[in-house]
Amino acid sequence: MLSDTTKSKLSTTEIVLKGTIVAVIITTPSIVVFLLSWFILDDFMTAIILGGIVHFITMGFGLKISKKILVKKITSLLMFYVVVIFFKKSWILLDLKMI
């Protein structure tokens, strides 16, 4: 898990764009399986069942995909500054305890 210091907020347009990408990734395999099985097997009900199965399988991976896509990490330089500030405060607290 990432703490709040390693994440920054996404803008609304970034959320919409990345959410659309996740939706396309999730729905495309099920639509392709549905259409291929409908044309190959020529059975509408079997095509619906196969498309639904593939859709639920891809939805299972959707959470992992969305966590990777929607989390915005701060740059390593900014992370370095956060670590330096944290250690400076820790050293100050240690010096105060020694007094």
Secondary structure, DSSP 8 states (H G I E B T S, - for coil): ---GGGB----HHHHHHHHHHHHHHHHHHHHHHHHHHHHHH--HHHHHHHHHHHHHHHHHHHHHHHHHHH--B--HHHHHHHHHHHHHHHHHHHHHHH-
